[in-house]
Amino acid sequence: MTDEFDYIHPPHPPRLREHVGLIRWTRDAEGGWVTETVTGQFAGGDSRRWLVRLYSGVELEYDLEKWAPYQPHL
């Protein structure tokens, strides 16, 4: 049986160099929602953290407790 926790953490990371996107929602000073998105190539990690190589060439690590994967439309 699948529960909500299964959707927060993917069962396995993407393939190396696969194009991925991450999104997170935060509240601004007035209480409104602000979204941030990141797209790039998967460069390593596991079901809790991903290392993403941005298209600028910079590699950054993202915590999947704060960021949710999504399929970018390239």
mmCIF file of the N, C-alpha and C atoms, coordinates in Angstrom:
data_MODEL
# 
_entry.id   MODEL 
# 
loop_
_atom_site.group_PDB 
_atom_site.id 
_atom_site.type_symbol 
_atom_site.label_atom_id 
_atom_site.label_alt_id 
_atom_site.label_comp_id 
_atom_site.label_asym_id 
_atom_site.label_entity_id 
_atom_site.label_seq_id 
_atom_site.pdbx_PDB_ins_code 
_atom_site.Cartn_x 
_atom_site.Cartn_y 
_atom_site.Cartn_z 
_atom_site.occupancy 
_atom_site.B_iso_or_equiv 
_atom_site.pdbx_formal_charge 
_atom_site.auth_seq_id 
_atom_site.auth_comp_id 
_atom_site.auth_asym_id 
_atom_site.auth_atom_id 
_atom_site.pdbx_PDB_model_num 
ATOM 1   N N  . MET A 1 1  ? 0.841  -1.176 0.000   1.00 0.00 ? 1  MET A N  1 
ATOM 2   C CA . MET A 1 1  ? 0.000  0.000  0.000   1.00 0.00 ? 1  MET A CA 1 
ATOM 3   C C  . MET A 1 1  ? 0.892  1.248  0.000   1.00 0.00 ? 1  MET A C  1 
ATOM 4   N N  . THR A 1 2  ? 0.512  2.235  -0.756  1.00 0.00 ? 2  THR A N  1 
ATOM 5   C CA . THR A 1 2  ? 1.274  3.471  -0.888  1.00 0.00 ? 2  THR A CA 1 
ATOM 6   C C  . THR A 1 2  ? 0.697  4.533  0.035   1.00 0.00 ? 2  THR A C  1 
ATOM 7   N N  . ASP A 1 3  ? 1.568  5.258  0.714   1.00 0.00 ? 3  ASP A N  1 
ATOM 8   C CA . ASP A 1 3  ? 1.090  6.373  1.529   1.00 0.00 ? 3  ASP A CA 1 
ATOM 9   C C  . ASP A 1 3  ? 1.741  7.669  1.044   1.00 0.00 ? 3  ASP A C  1 
ATOM 10  N N  . GLU A 1 4  ? 1.368  8.774  1.672   1.00 0.00 ? 4  GLU A N  1 
ATOM 11  C CA . GLU A 1 4  ? 1.843  10.085 1.234   1.00 0.00 ? 4  GLU A CA 1 
ATOM 12  C C  . GLU A 1 4  ? 3.364  10.200 1.283   1.00 0.00 ? 4  GLU A C  1 
ATOM 13  N N  . PHE A 1 5  ? 4.016  9.537  2.232   1.00 0.00 ? 5  PHE A N  1 
ATOM 14  C CA . PHE A 1 5  ? 5.468  9.607  2.372   1.00 0.00 ? 5  PHE A CA 1 
ATOM 15  C C  . PHE A 1 5  ? 6.171  9.075  1.124   1.00 0.00 ? 5  PHE A C  1 
ATOM 16  N N  . ASP A 1 6  ? 5.566  8.110  0.438   1.00 0.00 ? 6  ASP A N  1 
ATOM 17  C CA . ASP A 1 6  ? 6.170  7.549  -0.769  1.00 0.00 ? 6  ASP A CA 1 
ATOM 18  C C  . ASP A 1 6  ? 6.277  8.579  -1.891  1.00 0.00 ? 6  ASP A C  1 
ATOM 19  N N  . TYR A 1 7  ? 5.400  9.571  -1.891  1.00 0.00 ? 7  TYR A N  1 
ATOM 20  C CA . TYR A 1 7  ? 5.437  10.581 -2.941  1.00 0.00 ? 7  TYR A CA 1 
ATOM 21  C C  . TYR A 1 7  ? 6.481  11.660 -2.664  1.00 0.00 ? 7  TYR A C  1 
ATOM 22  N N  . ILE A 1 8  ? 6.876  11.824 -1.405  1.00 0.00 ? 8  ILE A N  1 
ATOM 23  C CA . ILE A 1 8  ? 7.880  12.824 -1.063  1.00 0.00 ? 8  ILE A CA 1 
ATOM 24  C C  . ILE A 1 8  ? 9.261  12.357 -1.503  1.00 0.00 ? 8  ILE A C  1 
ATOM 25  N N  . HIS A 1 9  ? 9.567  11.080 -1.316  1.00 0.00 ? 9  HIS A N  1 
ATOM 26  C CA . HIS A 1 9  ? 10.874 10.532 -1.668  1.00 0.00 ? 9  HIS A CA 1 
ATOM 27  C C  . HIS A 1 9  ? 10.713 9.524  -2.797  1.00 0.00 ? 9  HIS A C  1 
ATOM 28  N N  . PRO A 1 10 ? 11.296 9.787  -3.953  1.00 0.00 ? 10 PRO A N  1 
ATOM 29  C CA . PRO A 1 10 ? 11.212 8.818  -5.044  1.00 0.00 ? 10 PRO A CA 1 
ATOM 30  C C  . PRO A 1 10 ? 11.839 7.492  -4.625  1.00 0.00 ? 10 PRO A C  1 
ATOM 31  N N  . PRO A 1 11 ? 11.377 6.381  -5.185  1.00 0.00 ? 11 PRO A N  1 
ATOM 32  C CA . PRO A 1 11 ? 11.916 5.072  -4.799  1.00 0.00 ? 11 PRO A CA 1 
ATOM 33  C C  . PRO A 1 11 ? 13.379 4.896  -5.176  1.00 0.00 ? 11 PRO A C  1 
ATOM 34  N N  . HIS A 1 12 ? 13.839 5.629  -6.159  1.00 0.00 ? 12 HIS A N  1 
ATOM 35  C CA . HIS A 1 12 ? 15.240 5.549  -6.584  1.00 0.00 ? 12 HIS A CA 1 
ATOM 36  C C  . HIS A 1 12 ? 15.584 6.844  -7.313  1.00 0.00 ? 12 HIS A C  1 
ATOM 37  N N  . PRO A 1 13 ? 16.851 7.192  -7.357  1.00 0.00 ? 13 PRO A N  1 
ATOM 38  C CA . PRO A 1 13 ? 17.238 8.412  -8.072  1.00 0.00 ? 13 PRO A CA 1 
ATOM 39  C C  . PRO A 1 13 ? 17.159 8.210  -9.583  1.00 0.00 ? 13 PRO A C  1 
ATOM 40  N N  . PRO A 1 14 ? 17.142 9.298  -10.338 1.00 0.00 ? 14 PRO A N  1 
ATOM 41  C CA . PRO A 1 14 ? 17.155 9.190  -11.805 1.00 0.00 ? 14 PRO A CA 1 
ATOM 42  C C  . PRO A 1 14 ? 18.491 8.643  -12.308 1.00 0.00 ? 14 PRO A C  1 
ATOM 43  N N  . ARG A 1 15 ? 18.549 8.363  -13.596 1.00 0.00 ? 15 ARG A N  1 
ATOM 44  C CA . ARG A 1 15 ? 19.814 7.943  -14.215 1.00 0.00 ? 15 ARG A CA 1 
ATOM 45  C C  . ARG A 1 15 ? 20.769 9.136  -14.256 1.00 0.00 ? 15 ARG A C  1 
ATOM 46  N N  . LEU A 1 16 ? 22.063 8.849  -14.235 1.00 0.00 ? 16 LEU A N  1 
ATOM 47  C CA . LEU A 1 16 ? 23.042 9.928  -14.347 1.00 0.00 ? 16 LEU A CA 1 
ATOM 48  C C  . LEU A 1 16 ? 22.822 10.692 -15.646 1.00 0.00 ? 16 LEU A C  1 
ATOM 49  N N  . ARG A 1 17 ? 22.950 11.981 -15.580 1.00 0.00 ? 17 ARG A N  1 
ATOM 50  C CA . ARG A 1 17 ? 22.794 12.911 -16.701 1.00 0.00 ? 17 ARG A CA 1 
ATOM 51  C C  . ARG A 1 17 ? 21.357 13.024 -17.200 1.00 0.00 ? 17 ARG A C  1 
ATOM 52  N N  . GLU A 1 18 ? 20.404 12.385 -16.517 1.00 0.00 ? 18 GLU A N  1 
ATOM 53  C CA . GLU A 1 18 ? 18.998 12.558 -16.883 1.00 0.00 ? 18 GLU A CA 1 
ATOM 54  C C  . GLU A 1 18 ? 18.580 13.983 -16.523 1.00 0.00 ? 18 GLU A C  1 
ATOM 55  N N  . HIS A 1 19 ? 17.770 14.593 -17.377 1.00 0.00 ? 19 HIS A N  1 
ATOM 56  C CA . HIS A 1 19 ? 17.291 15.947 -17.121 1.00 0.00 ? 19 HIS A CA 1 
ATOM 57  C C  . HIS A 1 19 ? 16.215 15.885 -16.046 1.00 0.00 ? 19 HIS A C  1 
ATOM 58  N N  . VAL A 1 20 ? 16.395 16.693 -14.997 1.00 0.00 ? 20 VAL A N  1 
ATOM 59  C CA . VAL A 1 20 ? 15.475 16.683 -13.858 1.00 0.00 ? 20 VAL A CA 1 
ATOM 60  C C  . VAL A 1 20 ? 15.096 18.107 -13.496 1.00 0.00 ? 20 VAL A C  1 
ATOM 61  N N  . GLY A 1 21 ? 14.022 18.208 -12.754 1.00 0.00 ? 21 GLY A N  1 
ATOM 62  C CA . GLY A 1 21 ? 13.598 19.488 -12.207 1.00 0.00 ? 21 GLY A CA 1 
ATOM 63  C C  . GLY A 1 21 ? 13.233 19.315 -10.748 1.00 0.00 ? 21 GLY A C  1 
ATOM 64  N N  . LEU A 1 22 ? 13.442 20.347 -9.970  1.00 0.00 ? 22 LEU A N  1 
ATOM 65  C CA . LEU A 1 22 ? 13.066 20.361 -8.562  1.00 0.00 ? 22 LEU A CA 1 
ATOM 66  C C  . LEU A 1 22 ? 12.294 21.644 -8.300  1.00 0.00 ? 22 LEU A C  1 
ATOM 67  N N  . ILE A 1 23 ? 11.312 21.560 -7.398  1.00 0.00 ? 23 ILE A N  1 
ATOM 68  C CA . ILE A 1 23 ? 10.501 22.724 -7.049  1.00 0.00 ? 23 ILE A CA 1 
ATOM 69  C C  . ILE A 1 23 ? 10.309 22.740 -5.546  1.00 0.00 ? 23 ILE A C  1 
ATOM 70  N N  . ARG A 1 24 ? 10.209 23.945 -4.977  1.00 0.00 ? 24 ARG A N  1 
ATOM 71  C CA . ARG A 1 24 ? 9.854  24.068 -3.565  1.00 0.00 ? 24 ARG A CA 1 
ATOM 72  C C  . ARG A 1 24 ? 8.981  25.296 -3.390  1.00 0.00 ? 24 ARG A C  1 
ATOM 73  N N  . TRP A 1 25 ? 8.139  25.227 -2.377  1.00 0.00 ? 25 TRP A N  1 
ATOM 74  C CA . TRP A 1 25 ? 7.236  26.314 -2.047  1.00 0.00 ? 25 TRP A CA 1 
ATOM 75  C C  . TRP A 1 25 ? 7.623  26.849 -0.681  1.00 0.00 ? 25 TRP A C  1 
ATOM 76  N N  . THR A 1 26 ? 7.702  28.170 -0.549  1.00 0.00 ? 26 THR A N  1 
ATOM 77  C CA . THR A 1 26 ? 7.966  28.826 0.727   1.00 0.00 ? 26 THR A CA 1 
ATOM 78  C C  . THR A 1 26 ? 7.011  30.003 0.870   1.00 0.00 ? 26 THR A C  1 
ATOM 79  N N  . ARG A 1 27 ? 6.899  30.505 2.087   1.00 0.00 ? 27 ARG A N  1 
ATOM 80  C CA . ARG A 1 27 ? 6.052  31.678 2.348   1.00 0.00 ? 27 ARG A CA 1 
ATOM 81  C C  . ARG A 1 27 ? 6.912  32.940 2.329   1.00 0.00 ? 27 ARG A C  1 
ATOM 82  N N  . ASP A 1 28 ? 6.370  34.011 1.742   1.00 0.00 ? 28 ASP A N  1 
ATOM 83  C CA . ASP A 1 28 ? 7.081  35.285 1.774   1.00 0.00 ? 28 ASP A CA 1 
ATOM 84  C C  . ASP A 1 28 ? 6.695  36.055 3.036   1.00 0.00 ? 28 ASP A C  1 
ATOM 85  N N  . ALA A 1 29 ? 7.169  37.285 3.173   1.00 0.00 ? 29 ALA A N  1 
ATOM 86  C CA . ALA A 1 29 ? 6.930  38.089 4.377   1.00 0.00 ? 29 ALA A CA 1 
ATOM 87  C C  . ALA A 1 29 ? 5.448  38.385 4.608   1.00 0.00 ? 29 ALA A C  1 
ATOM 88  N N  . GLU A 1 30 ? 4.668  38.479 3.527   1.00 0.00 ? 30 GLU A N  1 
ATOM 89  C CA . GLU A 1 30 ? 3.228  38.752 3.662   1.00 0.00 ? 30 GLU A CA 1 
ATOM 90  C C  . GLU A 1 30 ? 2.400  37.481 3.836   1.00 0.00 ? 30 GLU A C  1 
ATOM 91  N N  . GLY A 1 31 ? 3.034  36.325 3.804   1.00 0.00 ? 31 GLY A N  1 
ATOM 92  C CA . GLY A 1 31 ? 2.310  35.067 3.970   1.00 0.00 ? 31 GLY A CA 1 
ATOM 93  C C  . GLY A 1 31 ? 1.897  34.408 2.665   1.00 0.00 ? 31 GLY A C  1 
ATOM 94  N N  . GLY A 1 32 ? 2.246  35.011 1.539   1.00 0.00 ? 32 GLY A N  1 
ATOM 95  C CA . GLY A 1 32 ? 1.922  34.417 0.242   1.00 0.00 ? 32 GLY A CA 1 
ATOM 96  C C  . GLY A 1 32 ? 2.926  33.339 -0.138  1.00 0.00 ? 32 GLY A C  1 
ATOM 97  N N  . TRP A 1 33 ? 2.515  32.492 -1.066  1.00 0.00 ? 33 TRP A N  1 
ATOM 98  C CA . TRP A 1 33 ? 3.395  31.404 -1.508  1.00 0.00 ? 33 TRP A CA 1 
ATOM 99  C C  . TRP A 1 33 ? 4.353  31.876 -2.584  1.00 0.00 ? 33 TRP A C  1 
ATOM 100 N N  . VAL A 1 34 ? 5.593  31.431 -2.484  1.00 0.00 ? 34 VAL A N  1 
ATOM 101 C CA . VAL A 1 34 ? 6.632  31.719 -3.474  1.00 0.00 ? 34 VAL A CA 1 
ATOM 102 C C  . VAL A 1 34 ? 7.206  30.378 -3.923  1.00 0.00 ? 34 VAL A C  1 
ATOM 103 N N  . THR A 1 35 ? 7.327  30.188 -5.239  1.00 0.00 ? 35 THR A N  1 
ATOM 104 C CA . THR A 1 35 ? 7.912  28.940 -5.741  1.00 0.00 ? 35 THR A CA 1 
ATOM 105 C C  . THR A 1 35 ? 9.306  29.205 -6.286  1.00 0.00 ? 35 THR A C  1 
ATOM 106 N N  . GLU A 1 36 ? 10.167 28.214 -6.125  1.00 0.00 ? 36 GLU A N  1 
ATOM 107 C CA . GLU A 1 36 ? 11.503 28.227 -6.715  1.00 0.00 ? 36 GLU A CA 1 
ATOM 108 C C  . GLU A 1 36 ? 11.639 26.947 -7.513  1.00 0.00 ? 36 GLU A C  1 
ATOM 109 N N  . THR A 1 37 ? 12.202 27.034 -8.689  1.00 0.00 ? 37 THR A N  1 
ATOM 110 C CA . THR A 1 37 ? 12.441 25.841 -9.494  1.00 0.00 ? 37 THR A CA 1 
ATOM 111 C C  . THR A 1 37 ? 13.904 25.779 -9.908  1.00 0.00 ? 37 THR A C  1 
ATOM 112 N N  . VAL A 1 38 ? 14.364 24.547 -10.105 1.00 0.00 ? 38 VAL A N  1 
ATOM 113 C CA . VAL A 1 38 ? 15.729 24.277 -10.540 1.00 0.00 ? 38 VAL A CA 1 
ATOM 114 C C  . VAL A 1 38 ? 15.649 23.202 -11.610 1.00 0.00 ? 38 VAL A C  1 
ATOM 115 N N  . THR A 1 39 ? 16.356 23.375 -12.704 1.00 0.00 ? 39 THR A N  1 
ATOM 116 C CA . THR A 1 39 ? 16.445 22.324 -13.713 1.00 0.00 ? 39 THR A CA 1 
ATOM 117 C C  . THR A 1 39 ? 17.907 22.105 -14.071 1.00 0.00 ? 39 THR A C  1 
ATOM 118 N N  . GLY A 1 40 ? 18.213 20.875 -14.422 1.00 0.00 ? 40 GLY A N  1 
ATOM 119 C CA . GLY A 1 40 ? 19.579 20.524 -14.789 1.00 0.00 ? 40 GLY A CA 1 
ATOM 120 C C  . GLY A 1 40 ? 19.683 19.034 -15.038 1.00 0.00 ? 40 GLY A C  1 
ATOM 121 N N  . GLN A 1 41 ? 20.885 18.509 -14.908 1.00 0.00 ? 41 GLN A N  1 
ATOM 122 C CA . GLN A 1 41 ? 21.128 17.080 -15.100 1.00 0.00 ? 41 GLN A CA 1 
ATOM 123 C C  . GLN A 1 41 ? 21.454 16.442 -13.763 1.00 0.00 ? 41 GLN A C  1 
ATOM 124 N N  . PHE A 1 42 ? 20.882 15.266 -13.523 1.00 0.00 ? 42 PHE A N  1 
ATOM 125 C CA . PHE A 1 42 ? 21.168 14.531 -12.300 1.00 0.00 ? 42 PHE A CA 1 
ATOM 126 C C  . PHE A 1 42 ? 22.638 14.129 -12.305 1.00 0.00 ? 42 PHE A C  1 
ATOM 127 N N  . ALA A 1 43 ? 23.344 14.428 -11.201 1.00 0.00 ? 43 ALA A N  1 
ATOM 128 C CA . ALA A 1 43 ? 24.780 14.150 -11.128 1.00 0.00 ? 43 ALA A CA 1 
ATOM 129 C C  . ALA A 1 43 ? 25.141 13.228 -9.969  1.00 0.00 ? 43 ALA A C  1 
ATOM 130 N N  . GLY A 1 44 ? 24.145 12.739 -9.232  1.00 0.00 ? 44 GLY A N  1 
ATOM 131 C CA . GLY A 1 44 ? 24.420 11.835 -8.121  1.00 0.00 ? 44 GLY A CA 1 
ATOM 132 C C  . GLY A 1 44 ? 23.408 12.029 -7.004  1.00 0.00 ? 44 GLY A C  1 
ATOM 133 N N  . GLY A 1 45 ? 23.506 11.165 -6.009  1.00 0.00 ? 45 GLY A N  1 
ATOM 134 C CA . GLY A 1 45 ? 22.619 11.272 -4.864  1.00 0.00 ? 45 GLY A CA 1 
ATOM 135 C C  . GLY A 1 45 ? 21.847 9.996  -4.620  1.00 0.00 ? 45 GLY A C  1 
ATOM 136 N N  . ASP A 1 46 ? 20.816 10.102 -3.807  1.00 0.00 ? 46 ASP A N  1 
ATOM 137 C CA . ASP A 1 46 ? 19.995 8.950  -3.433  1.00 0.00 ? 46 ASP A CA 1 
ATOM 138 C C  . ASP A 1 46 ? 18.548 9.406  -3.279  1.00 0.00 ? 46 ASP A C  1 
ATOM 139 N N  . SER A 1 47 ? 17.735 8.638  -2.546  1.00 0.00 ? 47 SER A N  1 
ATOM 140 C CA . SER A 1 47 ? 16.320 8.974  -2.425  1.00 0.00 ? 47 SER A CA 1 
ATOM 141 C C  . SER A 1 47 ? 16.072 10.098 -1.425  1.00 0.00 ? 47 SER A C  1 
ATOM 142 N N  . ARG A 1 48 ? 17.103 10.635 -0.804  1.00 0.00 ? 48 ARG A N  1 
ATOM 143 C CA . ARG A 1 48 ? 16.952 11.729 0.165   1.00 0.00 ? 48 ARG A CA 1 
ATOM 144 C C  . ARG A 1 48 ? 17.591 13.041 -0.291  1.00 0.00 ? 48 ARG A C  1 
ATOM 145 N N  . ARG A 1 49 ? 18.618 12.954 -1.128  1.00 0.00 ? 49 ARG A N  1 
ATOM 146 C CA . ARG A 1 49 ? 19.297 14.160 -1.609  1.00 0.00 ? 49 ARG A CA 1 
ATOM 147 C C  . ARG A 1 49 ? 19.762 13.927 -3.040  1.00 0.00 ? 49 ARG A C  1 
ATOM 148 N N  . TRP A 1 50 ? 19.703 14.967 -3.832  1.00 0.00 ? 50 TRP A N  1 
ATOM 149 C CA . TRP A 1 50 ? 20.161 14.888 -5.213  1.00 0.00 ? 50 TRP A CA 1 
ATOM 150 C C  . TRP A 1 50 ? 21.236 15.930 -5.452  1.00 0.00 ? 50 TRP A C  1 
ATOM 151 N N  . LEU A 1 51 ? 22.242 15.547 -6.212  1.00 0.00 ? 51 LEU A N  1 
ATOM 152 C CA . LEU A 1 51 ? 23.244 16.472 -6.720  1.00 0.00 ? 51 LEU A CA 1 
ATOM 153 C C  . LEU A 1 51 ? 22.838 16.776 -8.161  1.00 0.00 ? 51 LEU A C  1 
ATOM 154 N N  . VAL A 1 52 ? 22.588 18.045 -8.447  1.00 0.00 ? 52 VAL A N  1 
ATOM 155 C CA . VAL A 1 52 ? 22.119 18.454 -9.771  1.00 0.00 ? 52 VAL A CA 1 
ATOM 156 C C  . VAL A 1 52 ? 23.163 19.365 -10.404 1.00 0.00 ? 52 VAL A C  1 
ATOM 157 N N  . ARG A 1 53 ? 23.530 19.034 -11.638 1.00 0.00 ? 53 ARG A N  1 
ATOM 158 C CA . ARG A 1 53 ? 24.432 19.890 -12.418 1.00 0.00 ? 53 ARG A CA 1 
ATOM 159 C C  . ARG A 1 53 ? 23.543 20.851 -13.204 1.00 0.00 ? 53 ARG A C  1 
ATOM 160 N N  . LEU A 1 54 ? 23.554 22.107 -12.783 1.00 0.00 ? 54 LEU A N  1 
ATOM 161 C CA . LEU A 1 54 ? 22.750 23.112 -13.466 1.00 0.00 ? 54 LEU A CA 1 
ATOM 162 C C  . LEU A 1 54 ? 23.274 23.308 -14.883 1.00 0.00 ? 54 LEU A C  1 
ATOM 163 N N  . TYR A 1 55 ? 22.468 23.873 -15.746 1.00 0.00 ? 55 TYR A N  1 
ATOM 164 C CA . TYR A 1 55 ? 22.888 24.059 -17.134 1.00 0.00 ? 55 TYR A CA 1 
ATOM 165 C C  . TYR A 1 55 ? 24.035 25.060 -17.254 1.00 0.00 ? 55 TYR A C  1 
ATOM 166 N N  . SER A 1 56 ? 24.287 25.822 -16.196 1.00 0.00 ? 56 SER A N  1 
ATOM 167 C CA . SER A 1 56 ? 25.441 26.728 -16.171 1.00 0.00 ? 56 SER A CA 1 
ATOM 168 C C  . SER A 1 56 ? 26.735 25.985 -15.859 1.00 0.00 ? 56 SER A C  1 
ATOM 169 N N  . GLY A 1 57 ? 26.630 24.699 -15.463 1.00 0.00 ? 57 GLY A N  1 
ATOM 170 C CA . GLY A 1 57 ? 27.800 23.893 -15.147 1.00 0.00 ? 57 GLY A CA 1 
ATOM 171 C C  . GLY A 1 57 ? 28.061 23.741 -13.659 1.00 0.00 ? 57 GLY A C  1 
ATOM 172 N N  . VAL A 1 58 ? 27.379 24.514 -12.828 1.00 0.00 ? 58 VAL A N  1 
ATOM 173 C CA . VAL A 1 58 ? 27.552 24.453 -11.376 1.00 0.00 ? 58 VAL A CA 1 
ATOM 174 C C  . VAL A 1 58 ? 26.794 23.243 -10.830 1.00 0.00 ? 58 VAL A C  1 
ATOM 175 N N  . GLU A 1 59 ? 27.409 22.496 -9.897  1.00 0.00 ? 59 GLU A N  1 
ATOM 176 C CA . GLU A 1 59 ? 26.741 21.365 -9.248  1.00 0.00 ? 59 GLU A CA 1 
ATOM 177 C C  . GLU A 1 59 ? 26.321 21.775 -7.843  1.00 0.00 ? 59 GLU A C  1 
ATOM 178 N N  . LEU A 1 60 ? 25.036 21.567 -7.525  1.00 0.00 ? 60 LEU A N  1 
ATOM 179 C CA . LEU A 1 60 ? 24.497 21.896 -6.210  1.00 0.00 ? 60 LEU A CA 1 
ATOM 180 C C  . LEU A 1 60 ? 23.739 20.699 -5.653  1.00 0.00 ? 60 LEU A C  1 
ATOM 181 N N  . GLU A 1 61 ? 23.741 20.576 -4.328  1.00 0.00 ? 61 GLU A N  1 
ATOM 182 C CA . GLU A 1 61 ? 23.039 19.475 -3.666  1.00 0.00 ? 61 GLU A CA 1 
ATOM 183 C C  . GLU A 1 61 ? 21.697 19.980 -3.143  1.00 0.00 ? 61 GLU A C  1 
ATOM 184 N N  . TYR A 1 62 ? 20.647 19.179 -3.345  1.00 0.00 ? 62 TYR A N  1 
ATOM 185 C CA . TYR A 1 62 ? 19.304 19.546 -2.920  1.00 0.00 ? 62 TYR A CA 1 
ATOM 186 C C  . TYR A 1 62 ? 18.734 18.466 -2.016  1.00 0.00 ? 62 TYR A C  1 
ATOM 187 N N  . ASP A 1 63 ? 18.174 18.906 -0.893  1.00 0.00 ? 63 ASP A N  1 
ATOM 188 C CA . ASP A 1 63 ? 17.562 18.024 0.096   1.00 0.00 ? 63 ASP A CA 1 
ATOM 189 C C  . ASP A 1 63 ? 16.111 17.763 -0.324  1.00 0.00 ? 63 ASP A C  1 
ATOM 190 N N  . LEU A 1 64 ? 15.743 16.506 -0.515  1.00 0.00 ? 64 LEU A N  1 
ATOM 191 C CA . LEU A 1 64 ? 14.391 16.186 -0.967  1.00 0.00 ? 64 LEU A CA 1 
ATOM 192 C C  . LEU A 1 64 ? 13.358 16.309 0.143   1.00 0.00 ? 64 LEU A C  1 
ATOM 193 N N  . GLU A 1 65 ? 13.785 16.659 1.361   1.00 0.00 ? 65 GLU A N  1 
ATOM 194 C CA . GLU A 1 65 ? 12.834 17.027 2.416   1.00 0.00 ? 65 GLU A CA 1 
ATOM 195 C C  . GLU A 1 65 ? 12.259 18.409 2.118   1.00 0.00 ? 65 GLU A C  1 
ATOM 196 N N  . LYS A 1 66 ? 13.013 19.232 1.376   1.00 0.00 ? 66 LYS A N  1 
ATOM 197 C CA . LYS A 1 66 ? 12.604 20.607 1.080   1.00 0.00 ? 66 LYS A CA 1 
ATOM 198 C C  . LYS A 1 66 ? 12.213 20.806 -0.376  1.00 0.00 ? 66 LYS A C  1 
ATOM 199 N N  . TRP A 1 67 ? 12.761 19.999 -1.268  1.00 0.00 ? 67 TRP A N  1 
ATOM 200 C CA . TRP A 1 67 ? 12.534 20.131 -2.707  1.00 0.00 ? 67 TRP A CA 1 
ATOM 201 C C  . TRP A 1 67 ? 11.787 18.910 -3.221  1.00 0.00 ? 67 TRP A C  1 
ATOM 202 N N  . ALA A 1 68 ? 10.857 19.114 -4.143  1.00 0.00 ? 68 ALA A N  1 
ATOM 203 C CA . ALA A 1 68 ? 10.091 18.014 -4.737  1.00 0.00 ? 68 ALA A CA 1 
ATOM 204 C C  . ALA A 1 68 ? 10.483 17.860 -6.208  1.00 0.00 ? 68 ALA A C  1 
ATOM 205 N N  . PRO A 1 69 ? 10.728 16.628 -6.659  1.00 0.00 ? 69 PRO A N  1 
ATOM 206 C CA . PRO A 1 69 ? 11.050 16.408 -8.071  1.00 0.00 ? 69 PRO A CA 1 
ATOM 207 C C  . PRO A 1 69 ? 9.835  16.669 -8.965  1.00 0.00 ? 69 PRO A C  1 
ATOM 208 N N  . TYR A 1 70 ? 10.083 17.146 -10.156 1.00 0.00 ? 70 TYR A N  1 
ATOM 209 C CA . TYR A 1 70 ? 9.042  17.250 -11.177 1.00 0.00 ? 70 TYR A CA 1 
ATOM 210 C C  . TYR A 1 70 ? 9.699  17.037 -12.526 1.00 0.00 ? 70 TYR A C  1 
ATOM 211 N N  . GLN A 1 71 ? 8.902  16.724 -13.521 1.00 0.00 ? 71 GLN A N  1 
ATOM 212 C CA . GLN A 1 71 ? 9.424  16.471 -14.866 1.00 0.00 ? 71 GLN A CA 1 
ATOM 213 C C  . GLN A 1 71 ? 9.431  17.781 -15.644 1.00 0.00 ? 71 GLN A C  1 
ATOM 214 N N  . PRO A 1 72 ? 10.609 18.351 -15.892 1.00 0.00 ? 72 PRO A N  1 
ATOM 215 C CA . PRO A 1 72 ? 10.655 19.615 -16.638 1.00 0.00 ? 72 PRO A CA 1 
ATOM 216 C C  . PRO A 1 72 ? 10.289 19.392 -18.100 1.00 0.00 ? 72 PRO A C  1 
ATOM 217 N N  . HIS A 1 73 ? 9.660  20.391 -18.693 1.00 0.00 ? 73 HIS A N  1 
ATOM 218 C CA . HIS A 1 73 ? 9.326  20.343 -20.121 1.00 0.00 ? 73 HIS A CA 1 
ATOM 219 C C  . HIS A 1 73 ? 10.422 21.083 -20.862 1.00 0.00 ? 73 HIS A C  1 
ATOM 220 N N  . LEU A 1 74 ? 11.329 20.323 -21.444 1.00 0.00 ? 74 LEU A N  1 
ATOM 221 C CA . LEU A 1 74 ? 12.470 20.942 -22.127 1.00 0.00 ? 74 LEU A CA 1 
ATOM 222 C C  . LEU A 1 74 ? 12.189 21.131 -23.591 1.00 0.00 ? 74 LEU A C  1 
# 
